[in-house]
Each structure stands twice: as C-alpha cells, then as structure tokens.
Amino acid sequence: MSIESLKVNIVDEMFMRSDKEAPAVIDKGRICTYGALNDHSASIAKTIKGALTFKGVPRVGLRCQDGMEYVALSLGILRSGCCLVPIAPELTESERDNLVSTIQLDAVVHHQIASDDQISFSIEELPGGRVSADFDNLNPAFIRFSSGTTGASKGIVLSHKTLLDRIETANRGLKIISQDRVLWVLSMSHHYAVSIMLYLWNGAAIVLPESYLPGDLLAAANRDQATVIYAAPCHFIFLTSGENTEKFSWSSLRLAVSTTAPLLQETAERFTATYGVRPLQALGVMEVGLPFINNSNDGLRDSSVGRPLPGFDVEIRDTAGVAVGAGIQGELFVKGPGMFDAYIDPWQLREQVTAPDGWFTTGDIARMDSAGYVYLLGRSRTIINVGGMKFFPEEVERCIGTVPGVLESRVIATHHPTFGSVPIAEIVKADKEDVQIKTLLMHCRKHLARYKVPIDFRFVSSIPKTPTGKIKRTTSSL
C-alpha cells in the first residue's frame, strides 16, 4: 500500500489497517492492543491540537523514556499533524538546548509518570520560528539527527510519504508480518522509522523486557514468544556471553538482524550455535533507510552487508565519480525510495544535496564482488594517513578483535610531528580476562603492515559511541 496524497497521515493509515484486538506493545508483560493504542494516540492528538495555535506544521519534541508511553505519545504527535522530533533522554542540558534552537521547536511534549493506566503529559510551548517556506509543503513527519560518527550531525527531515516508502522498501528484506513479536533492545529516540513504525505498520507486536540484561531479555523472549530481534552487535555479545543463556532456549525465534556496526563472525557463530538462527547483517543509513541486508545465510560472506534490497541501486565510484568494477574499492553511492526530504540546518532539499542524477554518497569506502555483495572497508573521513600510507581503522579493529579476551576496540589517529598521524588503540577487555599489551602488539605486528600497528594500546572501560551504537571517530593527542 502507498500513500497517494502527500497530505495523508501515516498513523491514520496505520490504524485503519490494524487488527484492533491484536497486541501492539507488550511492556513488561502489560499488553496494549492496537485498539487501545489507537484510542490513546487519538486522545493525545486531540489535546495537542487544542493546545497549539501555530499556523503551519509545528515541530514538536518528545521527552519520554522508552516504553508503551513513548509509542503512544509519538503516534499522538504525528496524528495531530505535527512533526515529531525525538529528544533522547541521555542528552545533556546543553545538547537539548542546541537541538531546540537548531530545529526551532515550537513545543515539547513531556511525559509525566502517572499512578494509573492513563498517559499523563504536559506541553511546553516555545518561541519556534520559520525554518523554510518549503518545510510545510513537504508534509513533514519526522526529524532526526544523523549519527555524527565523525563529529558532524545533521537534522534529517522525512515526510509522511517518505516514511512509508522507507518502511515498505525495508520490509522487502525484513519480511515482518502481523504474527511477529519483536524483542525491543534499541533506543526509541534513535530507532523509529525502520523499526517502531515498520513493526506497527505491519501489525506486529513490540516486546519490551524488564531490562537489557541477558536474563531479562531471554525471559521476555520466552514469556511473550518473541520471533524477531533487531539489535546492535553488543546485544548479540551479551546474549552469548552471560551465564543466564544456559537457562533459556528461544524456540520461537525466526529472524535475528544485526545493525549499526559489523558483527564479528565468531559472535554470529556463537549466537547460531546457541539459538539456532544465524544473525543477518544490515546496513542502515539515516538519509537513505535500510538499503542492505545480508541474507546469504551460508557463512561465506559474513563480512558483507549484503546485496541492495529491491528498489535500491548501488554504485562504487572512484575519486573522479566514475563507477568501478567488481573487486575495486571506491566510495559507496546509493539511490532508491525513502531517501530523506531535506536537511534542516542549513536548509537543503534533497535535490540540492544529491548528485544531479539522484545518487547519494554515504561517505563509506567499499567494494562489491561479482555477485553484487557489498563490503564496507571504512569511512572516507576516518582514513588514517601515516606518512602518505593510508588505511582504515576498522581493519585494525578487526585484527585486535581476534585476540582472546578482547571485547571491543577503537583505533583512532593521533598527531605526529613527522608522519602527520599515527594510530593508537583503545581496548575493552572482557570480564576477568587478562590481556597483555605485549600480546596485542605482537599479534598486530604479525597480521598487519608495520604502519598500521598502533603505537600505543590503552585499556578503557568503554568505547565512545553514538546513540545508535556506532563508534565515534575522533583524532587524539598524545
């Protein structure tokens, strides 16, 4: 199904096609049906419409912890004709202020804890301001900031039609159906379009666990018969490393998808051996949607993000912008349905950003094999240049990740007066594991060219990541 009119509201369409008696959200065992969610969101929309006097499409932020209330409030904002802007709970005050001023929010909806089953909230009106005369004409539904893995984050605008195009295209690969129950492990503020909206559009239920500890995840999966998990690599590590995994099976699981970062082959194999389902690797791009899913499922191309989903075209181009052949690395360009409508600051419509023929550059360096499978080699802006010799930090991280006792790592460049930059590595050890710097150094020297070997190994408690789970890339100093 597609939206014919640009002014049709995706949430109204969603509830028209839903089964009112079917579960929509199972929040720690508490079931909210599609009929109840319809009533909640309609009531919220009515309150918001009555409170705001803004002419045009108001930009409304949402401050709410993950849960059934988040789903209801977000749908209510969309149903009211406003543009939804998630405000992640973990943002600092200054980060929230920057978001408010950048997007020029007209209001913020604040969830308030209630003692009964009612969804209580307040509406804070703000000065707002005009972004562009083109904004209202887009029928905007959603604004979200890109991951900012290299420090630059952009406000991305999606219209109701684009949101639906993105959902329908992604589901050609995911194949979510109304009988599915999806175990939720991600942040609702950072995973909404090709997750919450996709599941609800297809009539599936979202299962929320007590916590993200392995035991609680598996308890919820078994209690509510979860069939799907769409998660970051860390969740697959948790689910294969905790002692609680020995107490549970997961017989209802049919689909496991890893996103945000590459999933190590050994983690995929442990998950497969434990639960009988091999995780698929997916690549999501905020401006594009979900163009890739690796569903080869044969273990032969585990390091690939897969072939483009139906509807997407992909090219690998050299520095002159010319498409290259199989096996040759270059920059990854994508074109397809559901691509973003605009950047909000500074205001740029999609056609002002993409190439004249509609192609969008992801900023990734990649290669494609003869069967059409794409392999990411790194980010064009994260290349480390040591005296003119260039390499990707991901290559070194993959090498370090094979050392026993290493949970994860980050390789970044540090300035050097002679070579321009040199690599250093930050290492997170698995619990109770003893990893020696000498072991790491000798392992890297054995498997990597000398200029790629980190000059320093530092043990840290965690690796800085964006809210969507991608490693933040920065330049350090000694």
C-alpha positions as CSV (number, residue, x, y, z in Angstrom):
1,M,0.0,0.0,0.0
2,S,1.2,3.5,-0.7
3,I,0.1,7.0,0.2
4,E,-1.3,8.7,-2.9
5,S,-1.9,12.1,-1.3
6,L,1.1,13.9,0.3
7,K,-1.3,15.2,3.0
8,V,-2.4,11.7,4.2
9,N,-1.2,10.9,7.7
10,I,0.8,7.7,8.0
11,V,-0.6,7.0,11.6
12,D,-4.2,7.3,10.5
13,E,-3.5,4.9,7.6
14,M,-1.7,2.5,10.0
15,F,-4.7,2.2,12.4
16,M,-7.1,1.8,9.5
17,R,-5.3,-1.4,8.5
18,S,-4.6,-2.7,12.0
19,D,-6.4,-5.5,13.9
20,K,-7.9,-3.7,16.9
21,E,-7.7,-6.9,19.1
22,A,-4.1,-7.7,18.3
23,P,-1.3,-6.8,20.7
24,A,0.7,-3.7,19.6
25,V,3.1,-3.2,22.6
26,I,3.8,-5.7,25.3
27,D,5.5,-3.6,28.0
28,K,7.0,-5.9,30.7
29,G,4.0,-8.2,30.4
30,R,1.4,-5.4,30.1
31,I,-0.4,-5.7,26.8
32,C,-1.6,-2.7,24.8
33,T,-3.7,-3.7,21.8
34,Y,-3.9,-1.8,18.6
35,G,-7.4,-0.7,19.6
36,A,-6.1,0.8,22.9
37,L,-3.1,2.4,21.2
38,N,-5.5,3.9,18.7
39,D,-7.6,5.4,21.5
40,H,-4.5,6.7,23.4
41,S,-2.9,8.3,20.4
42,A,-6.2,9.9,19.2
43,S,-6.7,11.4,22.7
44,I,-3.2,12.7,22.8
45,A,-3.5,14.2,19.3
46,K,-6.7,16.0,20.3
47,T,-5.0,17.5,23.3
48,I,-2.0,18.7,21.3
49,K,-4.2,20.2,18.6
50,G,-6.2,22.1,21.2
51,A,-3.0,23.4,22.9
52,L,-1.1,24.7,19.9
53,T,-2.1,27.7,17.8
54,F,0.9,27.6,15.4
55,K,0.0,28.0,11.8
56,G,1.6,25.5,9.5
57,V,3.3,22.3,10.7
58,P,4.6,22.6,14.3
59,R,7.8,20.9,15.2
60,V,7.2,19.1,18.5
61,G,9.9,17.5,20.6
62,L,9.2,14.4,22.7
63,R,10.9,13.8,26.0
64,C,10.0,10.3,27.3
65,Q,11.7,7.2,28.5
66,D,11.3,4.1,26.3
67,G,8.1,2.2,26.9
68,M,4.5,1.9,25.8
69,E,4.0,5.6,26.7
70,Y,6.7,6.6,24.2
71,V,5.0,4.8,21.4
72,A,1.6,6.3,22.2
73,L,2.9,9.9,22.6
74,S,5.0,9.7,19.4
75,L,2.0,8.5,17.4
76,G,-0.2,11.1,19.0
77,I,2.2,13.9,17.9
78,L,2.2,12.5,14.4
79,R,-1.6,12.2,14.3
80,S,-2.0,15.8,15.5
81,G,-0.4,16.9,12.2
82,C,2.8,17.9,14.0
83,C,6.4,16.9,13.0
84,L,7.9,14.6,15.6
85,V,11.4,15.4,17.0
86,P,12.7,12.8,19.4
87,I,14.7,14.3,22.3
88,A,16.9,11.5,23.7
89,P,16.8,11.1,27.5
90,E,20.6,10.9,27.7
91,L,21.2,14.3,26.2
92,T,22.8,16.9,28.4
93,E,21.1,20.2,29.1
94,S,23.3,22.0,26.6
95,E,22.7,19.3,24.0
96,R,19.0,19.7,24.4
97,D,19.2,23.4,24.2
98,N,21.2,23.1,21.0
99,L,18.6,20.7,19.5
100,V,15.8,23.1,20.4
101,S,17.5,26.1,18.8
102,T,18.7,24.3,15.7
103,I,15.3,22.9,14.8
104,Q,13.5,25.9,16.3
105,L,11.0,23.7,18.1
106,D,7.5,25.1,18.6
107,A,6.7,22.9,21.6
108,V,8.0,19.9,23.7
109,V,5.8,17.1,25.0
110,H,7.0,15.9,28.4
111,H,5.8,12.5,29.7
112,Q,4.8,12.6,33.3
113,I,4.6,9.5,35.5
114,A,1.0,8.6,36.4
115,S,-0.3,6.3,39.1
116,D,-2.8,4.6,36.8
117,D,-3.0,3.4,33.3
118,Q,-3.6,6.9,31.9
119,I,-0.8,8.5,29.9
120,S,-0.1,11.8,31.5
121,F,1.9,14.6,29.8
122,S,2.5,18.3,29.6
123,I,3.0,20.6,26.6
124,E,5.7,23.3,26.8
125,E,5.2,25.9,24.1
126,L,8.4,27.5,22.7
127,P,9.1,30.6,20.5
128,G,9.8,28.4,17.4
129,G,10.5,30.2,14.2
130,R,10.4,29.6,10.5
131,V,12.8,27.1,9.1
132,S,11.9,27.4,5.4
133,A,8.8,28.1,3.4
134,D,9.4,24.6,1.8
135,F,9.1,22.9,5.2
136,D,5.3,22.8,5.4
137,N,4.9,21.8,1.8
138,L,6.8,18.6,2.4
139,N,4.1,17.3,4.9
140,P,6.9,16.6,7.3
141,A,6.5,13.8,9.8
142,F,9.9,13.2,11.5
143,I,13.2,15.0,12.2
144,R,16.2,13.1,13.5
145,F,19.8,13.9,13.7
146,S,22.3,11.7,11.9
147,S,24.8,9.6,13.9
148,G,27.6,12.1,13.6
149,T,30.3,9.4,13.7
150,T,32.8,12.0,12.5
151,G,31.6,14.9,14.7
152,A,29.1,16.4,12.2
153,S,25.5,15.6,12.9
154,K,22.7,16.8,10.6
155,G,18.9,17.3,11.2
156,I,17.2,15.0,8.6
157,V,13.6,15.6,7.6
158,L,11.3,12.8,6.5
159,S,7.8,13.4,5.1
160,H,4.8,11.1,5.8
161,K,5.2,9.7,2.2
162,T,9.0,9.2,2.6
163,L,8.5,7.5,5.9
164,L,6.1,5.0,4.3
165,D,8.3,4.4,1.2
166,R,11.2,3.7,3.6
167,I,9.1,1.2,5.6
168,E,7.8,-0.7,2.6
169,T,11.2,-0.9,1.0
170,A,13.0,-2.1,4.1
171,N,10.3,-4.8,4.7
172,R,11.1,-6.4,1.4
173,G,14.2,-7.6,3.2
174,L,12.9,-8.0,6.8
175,K,9.5,-9.5,5.9
176,I,7.9,-8.6,9.2
177,I,4.3,-9.9,9.4
178,S,1.4,-9.4,11.8
179,Q,2.2,-12.6,13.7
180,D,5.7,-11.4,14.6
181,R,6.7,-10.2,18.1
182,V,9.8,-8.1,18.1
183,L,12.1,-8.1,21.2
184,W,13.0,-4.5,21.6
185,V,16.6,-3.7,22.7
186,L,17.4,-0.4,21.0
187,S,16.7,3.3,21.9
188,M,13.3,4.5,20.7
189,S,14.7,8.0,20.3
190,H,17.2,6.8,17.8
191,H,15.5,3.9,16.1
192,Y,12.0,4.8,15.0
193,A,11.3,4.8,11.2
194,V,12.7,1.4,10.1
195,S,11.8,-0.2,13.5
196,I,8.8,1.1,15.6
197,M,6.9,2.4,12.6
198,L,7.8,-0.6,10.4
199,Y,6.6,-3.1,13.0
200,L,3.4,-1.3,13.7
201,W,2.6,-0.7,10.1
202,N,2.8,-4.4,9.5
203,G,0.7,-5.3,12.6
204,A,3.5,-6.9,14.6
205,A,3.9,-6.5,18.4
206,I,6.8,-4.8,20.2
207,V,8.0,-6.7,23.2
208,L,9.7,-4.7,25.9
209,P,11.8,-6.5,28.5
210,E,12.3,-5.7,32.2
211,S,15.9,-4.7,31.4
212,Y,18.6,-5.3,28.8
213,L,20.4,-7.8,30.9
214,P,20.7,-11.2,29.1
215,G,18.5,-13.0,31.6
216,D,15.7,-10.4,31.3
217,L,15.9,-10.3,27.6
218,L,15.6,-14.1,27.3
219,A,12.8,-14.2,30.0
220,A,10.7,-11.7,27.9
221,A,11.5,-13.5,24.7
222,N,10.2,-16.8,26.1
223,R,7.3,-15.4,28.0
224,D,5.9,-13.4,25.1
225,Q,7.2,-15.7,22.3
226,A,9.3,-13.2,20.5
227,T,10.1,-14.1,16.9
228,V,12.4,-11.3,15.9
229,I,15.4,-9.5,17.4
230,Y,16.8,-6.4,15.6
231,A,19.8,-5.3,17.6
232,A,23.4,-3.9,17.7
233,P,26.4,-6.3,17.9
234,C,26.8,-5.6,21.6
235,H,23.4,-7.3,22.3
236,F,24.4,-10.4,20.4
237,I,27.6,-10.4,22.5
238,F,25.5,-10.1,25.7
239,L,23.2,-12.9,24.6
240,T,26.0,-15.3,24.0
241,S,28.3,-14.5,26.9
242,G,26.0,-14.4,30.0
243,E,25.6,-17.5,32.3
244,N,21.8,-17.0,32.0
245,T,21.9,-18.1,28.4
246,E,22.3,-21.6,29.6
247,K,18.9,-21.5,31.4
248,F,16.9,-20.5,28.3
249,S,16.2,-21.7,24.9
250,W,14.5,-19.5,22.3
251,S,12.4,-21.8,20.1
252,S,10.1,-19.0,18.8
253,L,13.0,-17.0,17.2
254,R,12.9,-16.9,13.4
255,L,14.8,-13.7,12.5
256,A,17.9,-12.0,14.0
257,V,19.3,-8.9,12.4
258,S,22.5,-7.0,13.5
259,T,22.8,-3.3,12.7
260,T,24.8,-0.2,13.5
261,A,28.2,-1.9,13.2
262,P,29.8,-5.0,11.8
263,L,29.1,-8.2,13.7
264,L,32.1,-10.4,14.2
265,Q,31.9,-13.8,12.7
266,E,32.7,-15.6,16.0
267,T,29.8,-13.8,17.7
268,A,27.5,-14.7,14.8
269,E,28.6,-18.4,15.1
270,R,28.1,-18.4,18.9
271,F,24.6,-17.0,18.5
272,T,23.7,-19.5,15.8
273,A,25.0,-22.4,17.9
274,T,23.1,-21.2,21.0
275,Y,19.7,-20.3,19.4
276,G,19.6,-22.0,16.0
277,V,19.2,-18.8,14.0
278,R,22.1,-17.1,12.1
279,P,22.1,-13.3,12.5
280,L,21.8,-11.3,9.3
281,Q,24.0,-8.2,8.9
282,A,22.1,-5.0,7.9
283,L,23.3,-1.5,7.0
284,G,21.1,1.5,7.8
285,V,21.8,5.0,6.6
286,M,19.8,7.8,8.2
287,E,19.5,9.7,4.9
288,V,18.6,6.6,2.9
289,G,16.9,4.0,5.1
290,L,17.8,0.3,5.1
291,P,19.4,-0.3,1.7
292,F,21.3,-3.6,2.6
293,I,20.6,-6.8,4.4
294,N,23.0,-9.8,4.1
295,N,20.6,-12.7,4.0
296,S,23.1,-15.1,2.3
297,N,22.9,-17.2,5.5
298,D,25.7,-19.6,4.3
299,G,28.5,-18.1,6.3
300,L,30.6,-17.5,3.2
301,R,30.0,-13.7,3.1
302,D,29.7,-12.9,6.8
303,S,31.8,-9.7,6.4
304,S,29.5,-8.3,3.7
305,V,26.5,-6.0,4.4
306,G,24.7,-7.9,1.6
307,R,23.2,-7.0,-1.7
308,P,21.0,-4.0,-2.1
309,L,17.3,-4.6,-1.4
310,P,14.8,-4.5,-4.3
311,G,14.3,-0.9,-5.3
312,F,17.8,0.3,-4.5
313,D,20.6,1.0,-7.0
314,V,24.2,0.9,-5.8
315,E,27.5,2.0,-7.4
316,I,31.1,2.1,-6.2
317,R,32.8,5.2,-7.6
318,D,36.4,6.3,-7.8
319,T,37.6,9.8,-6.9
320,A,36.6,11.1,-10.3
321,G,33.0,9.9,-9.7
322,V,33.2,7.1,-12.2
323,A,31.7,3.7,-11.4
324,V,34.3,1.0,-10.9
325,G,34.1,-2.8,-11.5
326,A,33.9,-5.8,-9.1
327,G,36.6,-6.0,-6.5
328,I,37.8,-2.4,-6.8
329,Q,37.3,-0.1,-3.8
330,G,35.7,3.3,-4.0
331,E,33.1,5.4,-2.4
332,L,29.6,3.9,-1.9
333,F,26.7,5.7,-3.7
334,V,23.0,4.7,-3.2
335,K,19.8,5.7,-4.9
336,G,16.3,4.4,-4.0
337,P,12.9,5.0,-2.4
338,G,12.6,6.5,1.1
339,M,15.6,8.9,0.8
340,F,15.4,11.9,3.0
341,D,13.5,15.0,2.0
342,A,15.7,17.7,3.4
343,Y,18.5,18.8,5.9
344,I,17.1,21.3,8.3
345,D,20.3,23.4,9.3
346,P,21.2,24.8,6.9
347,W,18.0,24.1,5.0
348,Q,18.7,22.0,1.9
349,L,16.2,20.0,-0.1
350,R,17.3,16.5,-1.2
351,E,17.9,17.5,-4.7
352,Q,20.4,20.2,-3.5
353,V,22.4,17.5,-1.7
354,T,22.4,14.5,-4.0
355,A,24.2,14.3,-7.3
356,P,22.2,15.6,-10.4
357,D,21.1,12.0,-11.1
358,G,19.7,11.5,-7.6
359,W,22.6,9.5,-6.2
360,F,23.6,10.0,-2.5
361,T,27.1,9.4,-1.2
362,T,27.1,7.5,2.1
363,G,30.7,8.5,2.9
364,D,31.7,4.8,3.1
365,I,34.6,3.3,1.2
366,A,33.5,-0.1,-0.1
367,R,33.9,-2.8,-2.8
368,M,31.4,-5.0,-4.5
369,D,32.1,-8.6,-5.5
370,S,30.9,-10.2,-8.8
371,A,27.7,-11.5,-7.1
372,G,26.7,-7.9,-6.1
373,Y,27.6,-8.3,-2.4
374,V,28.9,-5.0,-0.8
375,Y,31.8,-5.0,1.7
376,L,32.5,-1.9,3.8
377,L,36.1,-1.0,4.2
378,G,35.8,2.1,6.3
379,R,34.6,5.7,6.3
380,S,36.2,8.1,3.8
381,R,36.6,10.6,6.6
382,T,38.2,8.1,9.1
383,I,41.1,7.1,6.9
384,I,44.3,7.3,8.9
385,N,47.2,8.7,6.9
386,V,50.7,7.7,8.2
387,G,53.3,9.5,6.1
388,G,51.2,9.1,2.9
389,M,50.3,5.5,3.6
390,K,46.5,5.2,4.2
391,F,44.4,2.6,5.9
392,F,41.1,2.2,7.7
393,P,40.8,1.9,11.5
394,E,38.2,-0.8,11.1
395,E,40.8,-3.1,9.6
396,V,43.0,-2.8,12.7
397,E,40.0,-3.2,15.0
398,R,39.0,-6.5,13.3
399,C,42.6,-7.7,13.8
400,I,42.6,-6.7,17.5
401,G,39.1,-8.3,17.9
402,T,40.6,-11.8,17.2
403,V,42.8,-11.6,20.3
404,P,41.3,-13.7,23.1
405,G,39.9,-11.6,25.9
406,V,39.2,-8.5,23.8
407,L,35.6,-7.4,24.0
408,E,35.9,-4.5,21.6
409,S,38.3,-1.8,20.5
410,R,38.6,1.6,18.8
411,V,41.5,2.7,16.7
412,I,42.0,6.5,16.2
413,A,44.7,8.7,14.8
414,T,46.9,10.9,17.0
415,H,49.0,13.7,15.6
416,H,52.7,13.0,14.9
417,P,55.3,15.7,14.1
418,T,57.0,13.6,11.4
419,F,54.4,11.3,9.9
420,G,51.3,13.6,10.3
421,S,49.4,10.9,12.2
422,V,49.8,7.5,13.7
423,P,47.3,5.0,15.2
424,I,46.5,4.3,18.8
425,A,44.2,1.7,20.1
426,E,41.7,1.7,22.9
427,I,40.8,-1.8,24.3
428,V,37.9,-3.0,26.3
429,K,38.7,-6.3,28.0
430,A,36.0,-9.0,28.6
431,D,35.2,-9.5,32.3
432,K,38.1,-11.2,34.3
433,E,40.2,-11.6,31.2
434,D,43.9,-10.8,31.4
435,V,45.1,-9.2,28.1
436,Q,48.7,-8.1,27.8
437,I,49.9,-5.2,25.8
438,K,52.8,-7.3,24.5
439,T,50.3,-9.9,23.2
440,L,48.3,-7.2,21.4
441,L,51.4,-5.7,19.9
442,M,52.9,-9.0,18.7
443,H,49.5,-10.0,17.2
444,C,49.2,-6.8,15.3
445,R,52.8,-6.9,14.0
446,K,52.1,-10.5,12.8
447,H,48.9,-9.7,10.9
448,L,49.3,-6.0,9.9
449,A,51.7,-3.9,7.9
450,R,54.0,-2.0,10.3
451,Y,52.5,1.4,9.6
452,K,49.1,0.1,10.6
453,V,50.2,-1.2,14.0
454,P,49.1,1.1,16.9
455,I,52.0,2.9,18.6
456,D,50.0,2.7,21.9
457,F,47.4,0.4,23.4
458,R,45.2,1.8,26.2
459,F,42.8,-0.2,28.3
460,V,39.5,1.6,28.8
461,S,36.1,0.7,30.4
462,S,34.0,1.5,27.4
463,I,34.3,2.8,23.8
464,P,32.6,6.1,22.9
465,K,29.6,5.5,20.6
466,T,26.8,7.5,19.1
467,P,23.3,6.8,20.4
468,T,22.7,4.3,17.5
469,G,25.7,2.2,18.6
470,K,28.3,3.4,16.0
471,I,31.9,4.1,17.2
472,K,32.7,7.8,17.4
473,R,35.7,8.6,15.3
474,T,38.0,11.4,16.6
475,T,41.6,12.5,16.5
476,S,43.5,12.1,19.7
477,S,46.7,13.7,21.0
478,L,49.5,12.1,23.0
